[in-house]
Amino acid sequence: MPSELDPSGSHAKSRKQLDRNKLSLGLFGANCSGGLAVTTVPERWEASWENNQKLARMADDAGLDFMLPLGRWKGYGGVTEHNASNFESLTWATGILASTSNIMAFGTVHVSVFNPVVAAKQMVTADHVGQGRFGLNIVCGWNFDEFDMLGVNLAQHDDRYDQGQEWIDVITRAWSCDEPFDYEGRFYQVRQTDINPKPYGHERPLIVCAGNSPRGREFAARNADMMFTNLRSELDEVPANTAALKKMAAGYHREIGVFSNVAVICRPTRKEAEEYFRYYAVENADHDAVENMIIGRGLKKPGVPEDVIQAARLRAAGGNGAMPIIGGPDEVVATMKRLSESGVTALAIGLTNYLEHFPYFRDEVLPRLVRQGLRAE
């Protein structure tokens, strides 16, 4: 057995899970009330444990690759208290892994909240429960209301990534070192650290990092196997965006995949899909929660044109800022194929009601993706 993990390598089983398809697919945000859709419609997502477990098993049986939770501590208000009821993601992932056989489950971890040695131990536990199917989504933090609630002083933007680098250095060593180690950093100082067992198979979990700001992209390029980025630009601009991310990773002699989030509204016809999108994201949006979301993310401030703010509102209501994919099955597949050809390697999908809407996606979209060569049988 090797004494240390390869810091640029990832868990063999979790890596294989995402490599088996040209375009990996998973469900995003089911651990939070409302999921990604900021809406008041009666069928909006109820994030009970029973619903999460049933959904995970349904996705596992359908051959999806992963379940990705939102890292949420506090809701966005509004009449629905959007996302206010939520499951902590590491314990959620452990339960999902215990309930399934093949699908990956990520934990979304806020660096400022979790001591790195404690987090390393928690993630090893999840990884053993899933026999190598756990993945780590690192978030360095942005939501001041949440961190104020937790009593955590969120550092200035670039300092968050300096802290994040120390955090990932500590957990990587905790996962890999067979002898006790010391670490002396600006944010973390640990002495004679030694955790056992090591990750399942003695290889570290796959790591995803969000990277939208220049500093965040650099952090992800240095540390992640997959970089999570929002597709805020037009489709024509996606290839240049993904190429830039991969070029940054190449600067660290690393290859990196590109994750992004999408809200899928798929119906037999485009007209039906557009009507449903208008129904839940325009006519029945939770407007106060949407406003709180875009203000909290710094998308509404003096000098921003009104049309840009309106577009941000629509994306927030439609899918927590995710790019909407609206249409019949053929159109949805065509858009996913275009994203794949543009360098996107994984899509984290939001649905207005996962249990009600996933079966149609499973039956109509997944077979078409197979025929297009984007997914294996």
Summary of the structure (lengths in Angstrom):
residues: 377
radius of gyration: 19.9
end to end distance: 34.6
largest distance: 62.5
contacts: 1348
relative contact order: 0.17
helix: 46%
strand: 16%
